[in-house]
Amino acid sequence: GQNSKYNSRHVTSRLEENNAFHSRTSMTSQNQKSQNSNTQQHMNKQTNTFLTNKNIKNDYETRFLLQSRSRPRSRSPHSPKVVSRAVNLLGGEDSLDFLTIYFAERIADDDVLSAIYCRDLNSKALVQLQKVLLLLALSDELGELTSGSKKKVYNQNILQKHVRLGLMEKEENFDRLASHLADALATCQIKDTRAIFKTQRRFAALRPLLDITQEHMELQSQQIESIRFPFLGKFASKK
């Protein structure tokens, strides 16, 4: 009888110890998860605070990067579809997005180019405008465009937009644009030299296309003026 009571007390004691052990283990695990969660939240808060403080200092790069972090990852159905081999060589569309943001940041920080682009465009519109231009440069159809008819060239809406903004009014403007693209490629830390060279070479190929577009738009403008004011042509011929 005494042995039976002893065994019963012993079993009960062991069960209580086991329950206490599991309870302590569970509490430790919960505390660890809570600490990890608090640590992650603290790190995120520090990061956001750092970026916000930089943004307050009128840092262009931070402003564009904050915008890119907040944008939804889903693609708009109207966004250009990226299937280019050159874009894939660059690292895909995500790499192109960051390249475009760094590119636009440098344009906004350039006194000459910002006077062209930023007087009518906000940062989001500037990023989108430069992305479409880069997509044209990196398109698989670029070779066909450069060797095809001029009509196909000057019918490109993106080329017309850049010309209309005044990009090609001075030769140095495109040079500045190309230089900022080179800086953006370096900032993105793209290691593939072939991708860097190909991107720069293709972007340079846009210059003659922009020249063709500008010439056509100027001629078109002159034709419209002569139709609206035909007497100006008569006076000009008498001189």
C-alpha positions as semicolon CSV with decimal commas, in nm:
position;residue;x (nm);y (nm);z (nm)
1;G;0,000;0,000;0,000
2;Q;0,281;0,238;0,089
3;N;0,462;0,150;-0,235
4;S;0,141;0,223;-0,429
5;K;0,105;0,567;-0,263
6;Y;0,473;0,643;-0,327
7;N;0,444;0,548;-0,694
8;S;0,133;0,758;-0,732
9;R;0,300;1,062;-0,575
10;H;0,612;1,000;-0,787
11;V;0,412;0,984;-1,113
12;T;0,217;1,296;-1,020
13;S;0,540;1,481;-0,940
14;R;0,696;1,379;-1,272
15;L;0,386;1,493;-1,463
16;E;0,397;1,828;-1,288
17;E;0,767;1,865;-1,374
18;N;0,700;1,779;-1,739
19;N;0,412;2,026;-1,758
20;A;0,626;2,296;-1,600
21;F;0,910;2,220;-1,845
22;H;0,680;2,240;-2,150
23;S;0,526;2,558;-2,017
24;R;0,870;2,718;-1,974
25;T;0,975;2,600;-2,324
26;S;0,658;2,740;-2,478
27;M;0,702;3,072;-2,302
28;T;1,067;3,090;-2,410
29;S;0,970;3,021;-2,773
30;Q;0,697;3,286;-2,762
31;N;0,934;3,537;-2,603
32;Q;1,194;3,463;-2,871
33;K;0,939;3,517;-3,150
34;S;0,821;3,836;-2,985
35;Q;1,181;3,961;-2,955
36;N;1,252;3,877;-3,319
37;S;0,936;4,058;-3,429
38;N;1,021;4,362;-3,218
39;T;1,378;4,363;-3,354
40;Q;1,252;4,350;-3,716
41;Q;1,001;4,628;-3,650
42;H;1,274;4,836;-3,488
43;M;1,505;4,784;-3,789
44;N;1,228;4,876;-4,032
45;K;1,149;5,186;-3,827
46;Q;1,516;5,288;-3,826
47;T;1,540;5,237;-4,203
48;N;1,228;5,441;-4,272
49;T;1,343;5,713;-4,033
50;F;1,682;5,725;-4,205
51;L;1,528;5,749;-4,550
52;T;1,278;6,010;-4,437
53;N;1,551;6,221;-4,278
54;K;1,753;6,205;-4,599
55;N;1,444;6,298;-4,794
56;I;1,393;6,606;-4,577
57;K;1,741;6,718;-4,681
58;N;1,614;6,733;-5,041
59;D;1,810;6,425;-5,145
60;Y;1,691;6,341;-5,498
61;E;1,808;5,982;-5,487
62;T;1,611;5,908;-5,169
63;R;1,301;6,075;-5,310
64;F;1,300;5,852;-5,616
65;L;1,390;5,538;-5,418
66;L;1,113;5,597;-5,164
67;Q;0,872;5,629;-5,453
68;S;0,991;5,300;-5,600
69;R;0,954;5,120;-5,263
70;S;0,597;5,239;-5,223
71;R;0,472;5,153;-5,570
72;P;0,268;4,833;-5,614
73;R;0,454;4,539;-5,763
74;S;0,170;4,450;-5,999
75;R;0,222;4,576;-6,353
76;S;-0,025;4,807;-6,520
77;P;-0,199;4,648;-6,819
78;H;-0,086;4,953;-7,017
79;S;0,282;4,912;-6,926
80;P;0,511;4,810;-7,213
81;K;0,571;4,436;-7,219
82;V;0,937;4,355;-7,166
83;V;1,064;4,063;-7,373
84;S;1,394;4,212;-7,484
85;R;1,715;4,008;-7,472
86;A;1,904;4,325;-7,379
87;V;1,678;4,380;-7,076
88;N;1,728;4,019;-6,968
89;L;2,105;4,065;-7,002
90;L;2,074;4,367;-6,776
91;G;1,907;4,153;-6,510
92;G;1,538;4,171;-6,598
93;E;1,272;4,435;-6,550
94;D;1,343;4,484;-6,179
95;S;1,700;4,585;-6,266
96;L;1,564;4,813;-6,537
97;D;1,328;4,975;-6,286
98;F;1,610;5,059;-6,045
99;L;1,833;5,176;-6,331
100;T;1,556;5,409;-6,448
101;I;1,507;5,550;-6,098
102;Y;1,878;5,627;-6,058
103;F;1,879;5,770;-6,413
104;A;1,582;5,998;-6,344
105;E;1,736;6,108;-6,014
106;R;2,045;6,232;-6,194
107;I;1,838;6,411;-6,458
108;A;1,643;6,590;-6,184
109;D;1,971;6,698;-6,025
110;D;2,108;6,837;-6,353
111;D;2,042;7,210;-6,394
112;V;2,021;7,189;-6,774
113;L;1,815;6,871;-6,809
114;S;1,584;6,949;-6,518
115;A;1,489;7,270;-6,700
116;I;1,382;7,051;-6,993
117;Y;1,210;6,767;-6,812
118;C;1,103;6,886;-6,467
119;R;0,911;7,200;-6,556
120;D;0,609;6,995;-6,669
121;L;0,675;6,651;-6,514
122;N;0,666;6,526;-6,157
123;S;0,912;6,259;-6,044
124;K;0,678;5,969;-6,126
125;A;0,615;6,097;-6,480
126;L;0,988;6,156;-6,530
127;V;1,071;5,799;-6,429
128;Q;0,805;5,659;-6,662
129;L;0,918;5,878;-6,953
130;Q;1,281;5,767;-6,920
131;K;1,181;5,402;-6,878
132;V;0,991;5,401;-7,207
133;L;1,292;5,562;-7,378
134;L;1,523;5,295;-7,233
135;L;1,281;5,023;-7,341
136;L;1,302;5,155;-7,697
137;A;1,683;5,156;-7,680
138;L;1,687;4,799;-7,544
139;S;1,417;4,671;-7,776
140;D;1,489;4,374;-8,003
141;E;1,343;4,583;-8,289
142;L;1,595;4,867;-8,251
143;G;1,809;4,740;-8,542
144;E;1,507;4,732;-8,771
145;L;1,411;5,082;-8,657
146;T;1,756;5,230;-8,725
147;S;1,775;5,076;-9,073
148;G;1,409;5,111;-9,169
149;S;1,202;5,396;-9,307
150;K;1,213;5,741;-9,151
151;K;0,836;5,736;-9,117
152;K;0,856;5,448;-8,873
153;V;1,111;5,646;-8,674
154;Y;0,927;5,975;-8,639
155;N;0,600;5,798;-8,565
156;Q;0,745;5,677;-8,235
157;N;0,550;5,863;-7,966
158;I;0,831;5,846;-7,711
159;L;1,075;6,014;-7,950
160;Q;0,821;6,287;-8,026
161;K;0,770;6,351;-7,652
162;H;1,142;6,402;-7,588
163;V;1,178;6,627;-7,891
164;R;0,870;6,827;-7,794
165;L;1,019;6,886;-7,447
166;G;1,328;7,035;-7,613
167;L;1,590;6,760;-7,567
168;M;1,740;6,799;-7,914
169;E;1,756;7,180;-7,922
170;K;2,123;7,154;-7,822
171;E;2,362;6,868;-7,899
172;E;2,504;6,874;-7,547
173;N;2,165;6,779;-7,400
174;F;2,181;6,423;-7,530
175;D;2,547;6,399;-7,424
176;R;2,445;6,490;-7,069
177;L;2,167;6,232;-7,082
178;A;2,408;5,959;-7,195
179;S;2,656;6,056;-6,923
180;H;2,389;6,027;-6,652
181;L;2,291;5,685;-6,784
182;A;2,654;5,572;-6,748
183;D;2,657;5,699;-6,388
184;A;2,328;5,521;-6,315
185;L;2,466;5,193;-6,451
186;A;2,765;5,227;-6,218
187;T;2,542;5,308;-5,919
188;C;2,331;4,998;-5,983
189;Q;2,655;4,797;-5,951
190;I;2,591;4,597;-6,267
191;K;2,897;4,376;-6,298
192;D;2,837;4,240;-6,647
193;T;3,055;4,463;-6,867
194;R;2,882;4,326;-7,178
195;A;2,544;4,443;-7,044
196;I;2,686;4,788;-6,963
197;F;2,848;4,828;-7,306
198;K;2,537;4,706;-7,488
199;T;2,306;4,939;-7,295
200;Q;2,525;5,243;-7,363
201;R;2,573;5,156;-7,730
202;R;2,201;5,107;-7,786
203;F;2,116;5,430;-7,605
204;A;2,364;5,619;-7,824
205;A;2,181;5,479;-8,128
206;L;1,877;5,684;-8,026
207;R;2,050;6,014;-8,110
208;P;2,006;5,991;-8,492
209;L;1,648;5,871;-8,439
210;L;1,577;6,177;-8,227
211;D;1,741;6,398;-8,492
212;I;1,517;6,249;-8,763
213;T;1,211;6,302;-8,544
214;Q;1,306;6,663;-8,474
215;E;1,360;6,739;-8,844
216;H;1,023;6,590;-8,933
217;M;0,841;6,778;-8,656
218;E;1,001;7,108;-8,758
219;L;0,907;7,052;-9,124
220;Q;0,555;6,955;-9,022
221;S;0,527;7,270;-8,812
222;Q;0,640;7,487;-9,104
223;Q;0,385;7,323;-9,335
224;I;0,107;7,387;-9,086
225;E;0,211;7,753;-9,054
226;S;0,214;7,798;-9,434
227;I;-0,137;7,656;-9,456
228;R;-0,268;7,876;-9,175
229;F;-0,087;8,192;-9,292
230;P;-0,022;8,159;-9,667
231;F;0,049;8,535;-9,704
232;L;0,364;8,494;-9,496
233;G;0,507;8,281;-9,772
234;K;0,433;8,555;-10,032
235;F;0,605;8,822;-9,827
236;A;0,904;8,596;-9,774
237;S;0,934;8,529;-10,150
238;K;0,930;8,906;-10,232
239;K;1,224;8,962;-10,005
